[in-house]
Amino acid sequence: MNHTATAKAYAMQETTSTVKSDYAFIQSMEEQRLILFPAMLLFMLCINGIVASFGTQGHLAEIILVLIPNVFTVSFVIGVAPTRWVLLSFAFNILLNLIVLWI
């Protein structure tokens, strides 16, 4: 009985420490946004240029598919959205660009 209570307490402590470490990671990303965002935008815009020139082959629907997530990501950066939103938008943008490039 005591062993089960100890295991539950340990599991709760481990979950709490994971949540705290995730929060600390996001906080450090918020503090480093002036370093992170320009590098992220440079990488994203280079990938978008490659995809727009080679991946879309002039099809309007594919160009729009590549353009819309790019606009959202840039507007999140300019609008000083929370870092989590910007990073999720960036990841979605890169994933979508790679899918369009490979298809």
Contacts in CASP RR format, 6 or more apart in sequence:
PFRMAT RR
TARGET T0000
AUTHOR 0000-0000-0000
METHOD contacts of the structure
MODEL  1
MNHTATAKAYAMQETTSTVKSDYAFIQSMEEQRLILFPAMLLFMLCINGI
VASFGTQGHLAEIILVLIPNVFTVSFVIGVAPTRWVLLSFAFNILLNLIV
LWI
26 83 0 8 1.000
26 84 0 8 1.000
29 36 0 8 1.000
29 83 0 8 1.000
29 87 0 8 1.000
30 82 0 8 1.000
30 83 0 8 1.000
33 83 0 8 1.000
33 86 0 8 1.000
36 83 0 8 1.000
37 77 0 8 1.000
37 86 0 8 1.000
40 77 0 8 1.000
40 86 0 8 1.000
40 90 0 8 1.000
41 73 0 8 1.000
41 74 0 8 1.000
41 77 0 8 1.000
44 70 0 8 1.000
44 73 0 8 1.000
44 90 0 8 1.000
44 93 0 8 1.000
44 94 0 8 1.000
45 70 0 8 1.000
47 94 0 8 1.000
47 97 0 8 1.000
47 98 0 8 1.000
48 66 0 8 1.000
48 70 0 8 1.000
48 93 0 8 1.000
48 97 0 8 1.000
50 101 0 8 1.000
51 66 0 8 1.000
51 97 0 8 1.000
51 100 0 8 1.000
51 101 0 8 1.000
52 63 0 8 1.000
52 66 0 8 1.000
52 67 0 8 1.000
54 101 0 8 1.000
55 62 0 8 1.000
55 100 0 8 1.000
55 101 0 8 1.000
56 62 0 8 1.000
56 63 0 8 1.000
56 66 0 8 1.000
56 100 0 8 1.000
62 100 0 8 1.000
65 96 0 8 1.000
65 100 0 8 1.000
66 96 0 8 1.000
66 97 0 8 1.000
66 100 0 8 1.000
69 89 0 8 1.000
69 92 0 8 1.000
69 93 0 8 1.000
69 96 0 8 1.000
70 93 0 8 1.000
72 89 0 8 1.000
72 93 0 8 1.000
73 86 0 8 1.000
73 89 0 8 1.000
73 90 0 8 1.000
73 93 0 8 1.000
76 85 0 8 1.000
76 86 0 8 1.000
76 89 0 8 1.000
77 86 0 8 1.000
END
